[in-house]
Amino acid sequence: MKAVVYERYGGPEVLRLADVPTPRPADDQVLVAVAATSLNLSDWEGLRGSPAYARLSGLRAPRRHVLGSDIAGTVEAVGPGVTRFAPGDEVYGDNLALLGGFAEHAVVRERDLALKPAGLTFVQASTIPQAGAIALQGTARAAAGRRVLVNGAGGGSGTFAIQLAKKLGAHVTGVDNEHKLDYMRSLGADEVVDHRREDFTRERYDLVLDLVAHRSVFAYRRALAPGGVYRCVGGSVRSLLRVLTVGAAAGAVTGRSLGVLVVKQGPSHFAPLAERCATGEISIHVDHTVGLDGVADALAHVGEGRALGKVVVTP
């Protein structure tokens, strides 16, 4: 089968399209003929091996040589012990445990898959698992009358987060670069901020969902109203440690909560959003699709923050 592989950490130049053996499903695993795999920032981090936690699967070199976790496709074979799926089933899920989505076939743990809603295409379904779980859990505290800020709101998770917070009745501010301001407005953001021109931490919010986490913890504390909550997803190891230590302590002293969003994974945490997307209540935005030969450029597009919503690979 064809797959996009890499043997060392680096930029897009270390990727190559190669012929590799088709994997076989082991116990409790499913072989999926991949129809679509959406790109996440975690793929960019895994490619570069940075931040440091992106090297958990291999300190000096990656142990898994094919990236791509958010997949959708058709079950081709099942391993021993699989009871929920059979060949021919249309499925989707977050294959963060095994990766391998930038290929024509991938093996996935049974528990990481769900049946694809009939109302979604494979491309649409692939955009949901990781980004959807982050957005659902990151906006759970949004409510009518609350001011919510989403930093990095023009990407995959942010696209869903803006809409979910608005559905809950919140006043939503989206922060990203100047090229995404109109896009965030189109999603329903009440206010938009170009982070390069304005300091969004000068205003106060009841909830801040930070998808990039590059500012000082004291700036984030300043951005919270009394009783407010700040949660970040990703960022450098130094930034995360500061949030968990200095930020948590500084927030507690002033009646605010600063912490890291520990995202719960699995179908039960993203399927509810997929159902809402299938009915049209929440919209999905695909920036563009590429074949396997376009993965390198697509990863750079996502890693450099240029994507509006999601980029999807269709092998």
Order of alpha helices (4+ residues) and beta strands (2+ residues): beta-beta-beta-alpha-beta-beta-beta-beta-alpha-alpha-beta-alpha-beta-alpha-beta-beta-alpha-beta-alpha-alpha-beta-alpha-beta-alpha-beta
